[in-house]
Each structure stands twice: as structure tokens, then as C-alpha cells.
Amino acid sequence: MQVGTPAPDELLKVAVEIVRQAADTARRMRAEGVSGIATKSTATDVVTAADRAVEREVVATLRSLRPGDAVLGEEYGDSDVAVSGGPGVVRWILDPIDGTVNYLYGLPHYAVSLAAEVDGQVVAGVVRNAATGDEWTATRGGGAYREGRRLRGSTETDLGQALVATGFGYDAARRTHQAGVLNRLIAHVRDIRRYGAASLDLCMAAEGLVDAYYERGLNLWDHAAGGLIATEAGLRVGGLNGAGPGPDLVIAAPPALFGPLHDHLARCGATDGP
């Protein structure tokens, strides 16, 4: 990083402070009742007033604390600070409420996710389950933690004994294809879990609460912080055939499971279809 760019632990400190406040806002607004419900890409892809309010709050705080930084948020996109502002510029990547459908239904599995990116590389990240207060953090090269406990991921080496988390897209045609992939995969793993919040799925994989995770159709804000946390816990995070994690596919698994899971997903056509 360039001289003058904050160290990852400094950026993490800012992120944690902001995310805790934002999670409090999300939880309070949920207690007051969900409002301002609208849809985005499909009729099942919902956004609430809380999603927008949390993003505005985080962006405003970042502009106050770090006015030269850029922000990429799920609801409002890039801030008016240029992302291409030169080497060493920090870009914050925000999902104000990951798991909005869970939030809508009152299921206690939704999160605020915030990552700091420098020169195209995520260097710090925090994911906080706003409903429960559980929090995961990581800095690049500094490890991943939950409540001071360093995370190491699963020690499982047999894909047939692996509990694998996944998720589904909002488009009906994509969900149908993903169900077909799952139908072909499920005989080769212990079982499948679907919780509905990618950032939390990645943190659960980092903690070893599930052995591995995969999903197609994720945006950067879905996996920026959680992907760093999984990586720093020792997991391999990537796509198919050497690609990085992205919209086509995100796989997060311990090294012993990554290859077998990758190969099964490739045979199942995980990146085919809509």
C-alpha cells in the first residue's frame, strides 16, 4: 500500500465502529415494524426502508470520518467520490442488510457487512448479525476472529461428510437451474443448509459451523467482507477453473474440500444457465 494509506487494522477499527451502529439501526427499525417495502430485480427481490436508511447512515458516517474515500453500496451504488482516485485510495464495500427476506419475515439471520478495499484488494472486513450481535472480523494477513477467538475453518477432509451451505437467486429460472445443480450435488455431500445471507454463510464456513459454501449470482457487496474472513480462516475462496470469486460462482472451502467440491460443481454445470 502507498505511504499515507491506513493500515488494515486501522480500517477495521473504523469499520467495526460503523457496523455496530448500523446494526443497531437495522434492529431498531425491525422492532418498529418493516416499512417502505419495494422490489428490485424481481417480485421476490425485496428492499426495505431500513436497507436504504442503514446505507445512508453508513455513507454519511464514512464521509465524516474519511471524506476522501469511495463507497460502493448495494442500494445506491458508487458514492460521488471517484473510485479511480489513484493508488492507495480506500473504497468501502457495503451491504446494509444482507438477508433482507429474513429481515422481512423476522428471522434472526441478517447482517450488516462492510469491507475496506485498497488498490482492488479487500484488506479489512466485518460482518455483524444485527439480530443477535454476533460479529466476525478479519484483516488481510492478520487472521479472522469472532469475539477474540481466531477462526480456523473446518477440519473435514471428506466431501461426503461435508455440510455445505448454499443460496439461491431471485429469478425463478435461475432458482430452477440452481435446484438442478443441488439435486446432482446432494448425493455427494453430508447435507445442505440454506440460511439466506451470503455474508453470514461465509462467516459460518470460516468458523467451521458448516464445512463449505458455494453460491452463484453474488455481487461484490455480498462476499467482500465475508470472503476475506473465510480466506483469513484458512479457507480457499474462488470460482471455477481458476477464476476469482464473482457473479458466476463463489466457493469457500478448506483446501482439502475445495478441489472435490469445485469438480462436482463443474460437472453439475453450476455456472451454466441463467
N, C-alpha and C positions, 0 to 999 in steps of 0.2 A: 504493500500500500504506500501511497505517496506521503511525504512528510506533511504533517498537519491533519491527516485523516485520523479520526479517533480509533483507538484500539477496539477490537471486538468486545472486550468486557465492558468498556465504556458505553458502547452502543447497546449492549444487552441491558445495562442498568437503566438506560432511558426507556428501552422497550418494555421492561418489566413494570416500571412505574406507570407507564401509559396504559398498558394492557390491564393492569389491575383496576384502574379507574374505569376503563371502558367496560370491563366485565361487570363491574358494579352497576353501571348504567343499563346494560343489557338485562341483568337480573331484575333490577328495579322496574324497568318498563314491562318485563314479562309479568311481574306480580300485579302491575296496574292494569293488565289486560292488553292483548295484542291488538294493534290498530294499524291503519294505513296499509292494509294488505293489497298487494298488486302482483302481477305476474310478469315474467321476463321472456325467456326463450320459448316456453310452452305454458300451458294452463296449469301444469304441476310444478313449475319453477317459480317459487314464491319469493317475494321480498316484502319486508315489513317496515313500518316507520322506525322501528328500533335499529334495523340494519343501517338505514340512512343516518339516523341520529348518532349512532356509535361511530360511523365512519367520519362524519363531520366533526365530532368531538376529537377523535384521534388526529385528524389532519390539522385542526386548529391548534392542538397542543404541540404537535411537531413543528408547525410554523412558528410557534412562540419560542420553543426550546432550541430548534435547529432550523432557522429560516432559509438556509442555503440548500437544504436537502430536497430531493424529489420524493413524491409519494405516489404509489400505484395502489389503488383501492378497487375492490370488487364493484362497488356501486357507482362510483363517479370517475373511474379510470385514473389517468395520469393527472397529477397536480399541474399548476401552471409554472412550476419550476422545471426547467428543461432537464430531461433525463440524460441527454448527451452533453452535460455541462463540463465534461473534461475528466481526466484521470483523478481518481480519489473522491469523486462525488458520491455521496451516500444516497441510495434510493431505498425507501421503506416500502415493503410489500404487505398489504393489509387485507385480511378477510375479517370484516367487522363482526359477523355472526356466521360461523361455519356450522352448518346443521340447522338451517332456517326452518325446515319442515319439522324437525324435532322441537325447535323453539315454538313453532306454531301450535303443536299438539301438547306442549308442556312436558315433553320427555327430557329428562335431565342430562342431555348429551349434546351440548352445543358450546362452541368455543369462540374466543377472540384469538386470532393468530396474527402475529406481527414479526416480520423478518427485516433485517438490515442487509442490504446488498452494496458491495463496493466493487467497482470495475467488473460488473457482471457476475460476481461471486457472492453468494449468501455467506455472511460471516457471523451473524448472531440471530437468534430467533427465540421466541417464547410463544407457547400455546397454553391458554388457560381455559379450563372448563368453567364457563361462567355460572353454571348451575350448582356446581359442587365446590369450586375453589381449587380443584386440583390443577397443578401447574408444572409444565415441563420447559426446560431451558437448554440452550446449547450455544457455544461459540466454536468457530472453526479452529480445530486443533486443541480445543480446551475441554472437550468431553461434553456429554449430555447428562442432565441431572433432573431429579424430581425431589423436591424438599431436601436438598443437600445430599441425596443418595445418588451416586454415579450409576448410570444405566449401562447395561452390557448386552441387552437383547437376549433372544432365546439361544439355548444351547442345543436345541433339537437339530439332528443331522439327517433324519429320515423324513422325506416329504410325505410318505404315507402316514406318518404320525403327527403331521403339522396341522395346527389350527390356523386357518387362513382367513383373513378379513378381506372384504371387497366392498364395492359400491356400484350403483347403477346410475345411468344418466336420466335426464328428464324427458328426453324424446322417446316416444313409445317404440319406434323402430330400433333405436339404439338399445333400449332395455331388452327388447326381444332378442337381439343378437347377443347381448351380454348374458342373457339367461341360457342361450345355447352353448356359449363358451363354458359357463359354470356347469352345465349338465355334463359336458365332456370332461371337465376337470375333477369333479367332486369325488369320483371313484378313486382318485389318486392321492387324496389328502385325508386327514383325520375327519375334518368337518369344516364348514364355512360359517363365518359370522358377518353380519351386515348391520353396522351401527348408525350410519347416516351422517358422518362428519369425517372427512378425509384427514384433516389435521390431527384429530384425536386418534384415528386408526393408526396413523404413522407413529404417534407417541406411544400407543399401546404396543406396537411392534418393537419400538425402542426399549420398552420396559420388559418385554417378554410376556405380556399378558395375552398376546397372540404371537404365533411363530413367524408369520409373514403377512404381507399385504400386497394387493395389486388392484389397480383400477384404471379404466380408460376414460378419457374425457376431462381430466383435471386441468384447471387453469393454474397459473403460477401462484396466485394467492392461496390456492388450496394446499399446495405442498411445499412452499418455500421454507417456512419455519419448521414444519413437521419433518420435511425431508432432511434438513440439517440435523435435527435432533436424532433421527434414525441413523444417519450416517455417523454421527459422533458416538452413538451407542455401539458402533461396530457393524452395522448392517450395510449391505451393498444396496444402493438406490440407483435405479436406472430404468431404461426402456428395453426394447427388443433389439437384438443384433448390434449391440454396442452403442445404441442411441442413448442420449441422456433422458432423464425423466421429463415428460411433457404430455401434451394432449393425447398423443397416440397411446401411451401407456406409462404408468408408474408402477414399478415393482420395488418392494423393500423387503429384504430378507437377509438372514445371516448368510455368509459366504457359502456354507455347505448346502443351503437350501436354494440359493438364488439360481444356480445353474439348472437344477432339475425343474424348478417352478417355471423359469424362463422357457425351457424347452417344451414343457407341456402347454404353456400359453401360446407359444409359437405354433405348435401342432393344432391347437384348438382355434386358431385364427383370431386371436384376441384383438389384433389391430385391424382386422378386416371389417367390412360392414360400415354402417353409418356412424 
